[in-house]
Every structure is written in structure tokens, then in C-alpha cells.
Amino acid sequence: MAESQAPTAAAGKAEPNHAVRIASIWLVLAIVADLLIYFVWQPHLPPGRMSDNARGQQFDITVMAVLCAPVLLGVWTYFGYALVNWRRRAGDTEDGPPIEGNGKVQAAWITVTSLIVLSLAAFGTYELIVPAGAGGGEGPVPIWKPSGVVTTAAWTPGSTHTLVVQAIGQQWNWTYRFPQFGGMETTGLELPINTPVEFHVTSLDVIHSFWAYQLGVKADANPGVDNVAFVKPLQLGQFVVRCNELCGIWHGAMFDYGNVVTASQFQSWATSIQTKERANGTLAALPPYATTYDPTEISQLGQAWAKLGIVGAGGYYYPGPQTGTPGDPVSP
Ligand SMILES: [Cu+2]
């Protein structure tokens, strides 16, 4: 009975052009979604807008979202349209038409997906190299540098020269050395705004990863390796520094906060620390500034501590809980 009714109903009105209908619905949805992604969502995407790297990553994520949304909406539109229009009606026991391949669909599928994949590969390569780049560390000899990087022996505020900052990971703290400030070392990170920064990332013991999230910098910190990464902070404010490589039991506690400050604030911060470290002998006691360090070779403090039994196999650069260092995560 159903078999005799279905053809009659279909013959009563001409079949609508489903492809045009689906494409029209999809086009409207895709344009709305892409406009929303680009103009509304983009400024809120991670990692924010604090540096040139961060902005570059935000743009890259936006481009991928703008590309992905029409693909996703294409699937959803077809799915929804099929559910509404081609679902089995009550009493319909007829089989669907036997379909064997569709040359047009196959050609379109291969062309569109190839274009998307190849253009993404070209875009990704360009974005990795030409603008601020990934900032993910390029080893000791970067094959590219962002424009504006001029590294000199000294750094003064107001100059456009690059500030060199060495980020040293160890279980389970970050410390920073500033070769342009006499090799001074700090436990916190302050950076001047609008100044190109050249990070040299290394480790004293195991594998860590230096991740200044809001700056869009994430570079491997490996013992014996000098990993160079560039960034230019563009907004004042606080950022988080985390270790991003499982490095031991207190890996989760290996984070602190840094600040982007004005150039003159940075200068006075650096000068006061440098003066203090000169006066109290810290500067003289530190090993000379180098691109990598071997904690077993620390000639002065390290050996003195080792004699007292304070330095562990992890090669502590700083005294452990025995000396009552506040906040030292070695001591639970
Ligand atoms: Cu770590």
C-alpha cells in the first residue's frame, strides 16, 4: 500500500533543487560565523594581545577558525537538511535509490580539501618564519630573526636595542640572568615594553620548558642547550611563567609571574638588583655568564655547598630547604 502511495505523492510536485537549497543555507551560516569569529571572537582568543608573538598566534588561530567554521557548518547543514527532508516517513518501506559514485562530488571533494591543506601548509610556514614567529626557540643559532633585533653588549632604556634575558630552568624554579647588566641574576622576570627581547633558554638539570603564556613564548629548556627565542612585549601588565614539561614531582609548582613594565621602571629595577648583588657578593659568587651551565662544575658556591652536603644530585643552583629559602617547593 505504501509502495503505491509514494510514487503518486512524488509525481504530484517536482523535486526541489536540494543542492541549491543546502548551499544557500550553508553560505548564509558560514558568512555569519566567519564575521563573528573575525570581528567578535578574535580579540578574546588565547594567548591574548600582550606581545607580537601572542598577536601572531591569535591571528593564526583566527585564520584556522575562519577556515574550519564553513567546513563544520557544511557538515551540520547537510546533516540537518537530510534529517528534515529525507527521513523515513510513516509507512514508507521503500529502499533508497542505488547510488554508485558521483564524479562531480568526488572531483569537488578532492579539489577543495587539497586546496585547504596546501594553503594551510604555505600559510603555516610563512607565519612560522616571517613575522614574530612561534617564539618557540630555534636552538643556539636561529635561522631567522624578527626585524628590529640588534643585540649589543649594553642595554639602555629608550634605545631600540635588544634586551638579552637568559631563562634558566631547574627543579623547580626559574631564574633569569641579564648579561647586559653584568650577568646579574634574578628570581623574577621584568621586561620593558616595546623592546625586542632575546631569550636564551637552558636548564641546569632535567628537561623543562619555558612558557611565558601571555607573551606567546614557549621554548624547550634542555641541559647543555642554548635555545634562542624572540618576543616583543606590547602591553603593560602581568604574565605567567610556567614549566611546560613534566620535570619531577614539583613540576606543577614550577611557575611564577612576570611583569611588562615601562623602560625606565625596568632600568631602575635592574640597576637596584645589580647594585645589591654587587654589594652582597652574589654577582662575584655566580659562575660567569655562559650560554649553558654544568651545575657539577659550579666553582665557588656550588662546591662550598657540596662540601656542606647541601647540594643534591639534582645540582641545585640555589640552596635547598636546609637554608630556609622561603617558598622552596623541595620541602612539601
Ligand atoms: Cu620544569
Residues whose N, C-alpha, C, O or C-beta is under 5 A from the ligand:
A	BS01	CU	I207 H208 S209 C243 E245 C247 M254
